[in-house]
Amino acid sequence: MSVSSPATDRRNAPPVPWHARLLLALGGVCGLAGSAVAADLVSAWHPLLAADGTAIVLLVSAVALVGSGLFPIVFQRLAAADNPAPPTQ
């Protein structure tokens, strides 16, 4: 029985899908935009950015995008960890 370290597990982990990276990046951008709107840093740029509820909409969208980006990563790692039983004869 061998004990694997976290570094070994990361090397054997499948690569992160490109669409998951895209969703995570968009979630980060939405989160930064929502934070900027909440801090009232960008309200002079456009009237919609000064509207009530704009910050919460952007922050909720960020959470949804990050969650959507994590699903493919989790499913891919679960599929990689699933070891099918050897066929019996």
Secondary structure, DSSP 8 states (H G I E B T S, - for coil): -----HHHHHHHS----HHHHHHHHHHHHHHHHHHHHHTTSSTTT-GGGGSTTHHHHHHHHHHHHHHHHHHHHHHHHHHHH--------
